[in-house]
Amino acid sequence: MDMAKRQMNRPAGMPSREQVIEFIQSSDKPAGKREIAKAFGLKGQEKIRLKKLLKDMAEEGLIDGKKTAYHRMGGVPKVTVLRVVAIEDGEPIGEPDNWSPEAPGKPPRITIKELKGRGGKRAPALKRGDRVLARTEEQDSGWVAFPIKKLPARTEGMMGVVELDRAGKAWLAPVDKRVRQSAPISDVGEAEEGQLVIAERTGNSDRAGVKVVEVIGDPLAPKSFSLIAIAKHGIPNVFPDGVHSEAAQAAELKLSKEKREDLRHLPIVAIDPADARDHDDAIWAEPDGQGGFNALVAIADVSFYVRPGSLLDKEARKRGNSVYFPDRVVPMLPEILSADVCSLREDEDRAAMACHLHINGEGKVTSFRFTRALVRIHHNIPYEDAQAAVDSGNPPEYLANLWDAWRALAAARAAREPLDLDLPERRVLLNEDGVIEEIAVRERLDAHRVVEDFMIAANVAAAKALEAKSAPVVYRVHDTPSREKLIALREYMATLGKTLALGQVIKPSLFNAMLKELTEDSEKAQVMEAVLRSQMQAYYGPANAGHFGLALASYAHFTSPIRRYADLLVHRALVDAYKLEQPKPGGSLPETSGLSEKDAASLQEIADQISQTERRAMEAERDTIDRYVAAWLSGRVGEVFETRITGVQGFGFFATIVGLGGDGLVPVSTLGGEYFRHDEAAQSLIGVDTGTSYSAGDRVKLKLAESNALTGALKFEPVDEDGNSLAQRGDRNDYNRRGAGGPKKGKFKTGKRGRPGNIRHQGKRK
């Protein structure tokens, strides 16, 4: 019965308490005082009586909410905002975003059904921390929600620093550089000025104040930067007690030789970073006597310890992957497994999934097979030590064999012509106290390439092995650039006098050839930035679309199950496809270590979820590195750096310090008195009078004007030949001169009306 018919059948006049509750629960839309009065035909004095009735019912604990929307106390509004708090069995679980602390019991856990996109297409999977406006209903199995639309995140800026304005009012200065406005604090709790805190909004409006719910402490303490990223991105970093208990039980599982290949006699080595917290993979190779090589890639057998459907498994899926920060790692699995029992450590027997490869003289893998094995790692070697041993000219035989096999693999890789972009990786080195010692670009060694090419060979073999059995595969997919991106790249290349023909099959070799033709470093950097922008983002999925960047038709992630859930799924599928199940472990752990039927049927949902957690981790890691770089540079404000322009917009351009990193904004208002036109196709700002241009890829000397360690934001200004700023004094758009005065103690710069703005540590020259 629709709403109109129910209203026709409802008796007019003052409703009883039971009738009010029935109406609220059955209403298809939020039921406030106005809707209730209309439903019962109330007018004049009856509306006043209704107001008192609703107030009495609220005091009696029968209903809850505001005058604009009531719901049954202890229940859930018919239409409400839900926050995703977990992903269980591929389905998002939500809680009411504004659950009253006075409400009886814990907030109900609500299963959120699939969110639809435009045209009925499935929208991107919801992830932990997302907010949706949804219709709810209470079914026999519990509360269920049907999303109406996804809402913008409001967690950004909910971590910040407590500041006081001139009137003594408390404000939350955000630590997210994308959030420009401070929020008024209605309840500061035990927090003090200058402390880093976590806060929650006290209402739905952007103007609503916030209340402090947790005090973290000194915002510039060495370990605060990763904590900021963990809180901002909603990364789970505490294991439930049940998970720890189950991990301890799994760690006691005995390694049986039954159905395990004993490979402990082989000198298998694990080559990793010197500061590696876990060791997923190890490799071995020897000549086959016919110009090729027999090789082995041994991977931690995590599926033996983490069984599908267990608490361990559910927590690992929720996390999706480990997250690595300069000062800590947030692991996918408890430390007893990730850093001990599963980790391939030197001179200790370990369970492994073994990928046996035969590599011919041209570097092609001609055959492969997978077994469950028992291994004993010969050495854990840092990349630098392995490289030094090979460079000495007299390496141990096991390293010499690995390098010889790799040279064959490298030749096959070169013939395949994967995308070749020189993308330096920044490395933050901390001392024992967590203080930055150095930030540098990680040196790229042949030792890195050796391990990488062996891992790629094993990943390809895993995908093909599952395809051969028509088994489920979680592919690592990197799509061909979209036509829209290619057209944008063609237009950009035309501004440089270059052509990009789109009438041919697009392959990575096309981009490589473009880059090889360029001789000037600045122009090559420009084109490399443009090519990078044209690429699609890689993701996980059960449908194979190939890996464009690696120029591979089939590719899966198999080599890192300690830190990636996708790899664990591939291991389980191999267990099933090749009948590698181990004897029953006993105890309360699930019997099977293969892929459950439920997971096999919902691989798309699981893949969507872990693709989201991967992006979350990447953003958190990048944010943290930016904060460390900004902290490192905070004492060098005023210095002039060699930078490279990475992006151009109408409001200015972004640049990064060559050899160090750290992206900063150069507002167009700092370019002097000339008017600059934005050429979007050319990715340039062009002066209308002089023709002076700033283009993506250009190298330009810039002065560091601001360095904000809490947000990771930098601001640069262009300088003349004498090192003087080009910015015109008194320009109303000058970002440095907004507002006047400052909060108490002059600690931070303020914005308009005396409110604390984003924290801008000006720093001092050393």
C-alpha positions, 0 to 999 in steps of 0.5 A: 500500500503506497503512502497516499492510500495509507493516509486515506485509511488513517483516522484523522485527529490526534494520534496515539503513541502507537500510531506515531511509532507505526507511522514513523516506521512505515514512512517511505521518507524521513518523518518529522513533525510536519509529515506526522501532522499532515498524515493525521490532518492536524491543525492549529492547537493540535500541532502544539499538542503534537509537539508536546507528545513528541517531546514526551515520547522522546523523554520516555525513550520511545523515539529519537531524532530531531523535529525534522526526522524521528525514528523509533528509539533503538531503531534506524531512520527509514532514510539515513546516512550510514558509514561503512565500518567493515567489509565482511564476505564481500559485503559492506557493513554500515552503522548510522553515522550519527548514532546517539551515545544515549541510545540503548545498546550498540549501534546496529550493524547494517548490511549495505546492498550493491550501490548502483551507478548511472544507467543501472551499472554497478558503481565502484565497491564501497570501502571502509570509511565511505558514507552513503545515504540509504533507505533501511529496512529491518528484515528477519535476518537483520537490518539491510540498507539500499543506497540512494547515493554515495556521499562525499567523505567527511573524515578528511580534516577530522584530524587536526591541531587545536588552535586558539584565536584571539578571542580564545575560541578553539579551532581544529586546523586540518592536517589534510592539505586539500582542506582549506578551512578550520572547524570550530571546536564545540567540545575540546575535552582534555586537549590543549592548544597545539596538540594533534587530535582526532575529532568528530562532527557534532552535526550534519552541516559543514558549519557544524562544530566538532568535538575532540574524541582522542588526543594524539599529542605533539603533531611534530613528534617523529612518529606522528606523520604515519599516525596521521595517515592511518587515521585519515585513511581509516586503515585498520591497525589493531588486530582483534584478540580473536585474530591474535589467538587464531594466529598463535594457533596457526603458528603451531601447525606442524610442517609435514613432508607429506605432499611437500617437495623437500627442497632444503638442499638447494641454495635458495636465497632471499634478496630484499631491502636491508630493512625488510620486515618480512621475506615473501620470496626467494630464488634459485637457478642453475644451468641446464647444460643446454644453454638454458636454466632450471629455476625456482621461485619459492614463495611463503605458503601463507595459505597453509596458515591462513584458512578461508573463512577463519578470523585471520582470513576475514581480517586479512581481507578487510586490510587487503594489504600491508601498508609500509611507512618509514617508521612502521608497517601496518601488516596484513597478518599478525606479526607472529605470522608475517615476520616469523612463521611465514617469513622465509628466514635464513637457516630455518625450515619454512613452508613454501609454494614452489614455482619451478621454471625452465628458461631457455637460452633466449629467456623464454619460460618453456615450462613450469610446475607448482608444488608445495614445498619445504625450503631452508633459505641459504641466505637473506641478502640485502640488495646492495650486498648481492650487487657488491658480491656480483660486481666484485667479479668473484661472486658465490656460484649461486649468485653467479647462476642467478645473474646468468639466468636473469640476463636471459630473462632480461633479453626476453623482456627487452624483446617484449618491450614493456613500458619503460618509464624512469620513475625514481622512488624516494626513501626516508631514512630515520635514526633510532629516535625516529628523526629524519637522517636523510631523504634520497632517491633509492638507487636502482641496481641490477639486483632489483631487476634480477628479483623483479624479473624472476617475480614477473616470470612466476606471476605469469606462470601462476596465471597461465597455470590456473588458465590451463585448469580453467580455474578462477584467477584474480588477475592483475589488470592494466588496461590499454590507455583510453581513447580520451587519454590518447587524444589528449596525449596526441594534442599535447605532443602536437604542441611540441611538434611531434606526432602520435598516430592513433590508427595503429595498435597501441603498444608500450613500444610506441611510447618507448620509441617516442621517448628514445627519439628525444635527446634533451633531458627537459623535453624527455621529462615533459613527454614522460610526465605526459605518457604517465598521465595517459596510463590507466590505473592497475586493478584486480579482477577475475576477467583477464584484460592483460597487463599493458604496461608489462606487455603481457597477455596474462598476469596475476600476483602470486609472489607476495601473500604475506602482504597482499590478499590477492596473492593469497587468493591465487595460492588457494586457487593453485591448491585446488587446481593442482590438488595440493591440499595438505593433511587436515591441521586439526584444532578449530582451524578450517580444514581446507587451504584452497579457495572456498566456493563462496569466495570463488563465486564472489571474486569480483566483489573481493577484487573490487575491495582489495583494489580499493584497499591498495589505493588507500595504502598508496595514498597513505604512504604517499601522504606520509612521505610528503609530510616527511619531506616537508619536515625535512625542508622546514629548516630550508625555507628561503633557499632556491632549489632546482625543480621540475614542473610536474603539472600545470593548471590555470591557477598555477603550476606544481613542481618537485625538487629534483633528486628529492621530491616533494610537490609544491604549488607555484600560484600564478599570482607569484609569477609577476605582473604579467598576465599568463594564459593557460594552454591546457593542451600544451600543459603550459602557462604562457605570458601574453606580453613576453611569451614566457612559458612554464610547461610540464617537464621544464626545469626551473629554479624556485625559492621554497616559500613555505613548508608545512610538515603537518599537511605535507604541502610546499609552496614555491615562488619563482626568482630572477637571476639574482634570486629575488622573488618575482611576486609583486608585493601587495597583490591581493591574491598573494597566498602569503599575505591573507589575513592579519594578526595571529593566534595566541603565542604566535605559533601559527599563521591565521586566516580571515577573521582571526581564525587559524588557517592551515598550519604554515611552519615558516621555518628558519634558515640553518 
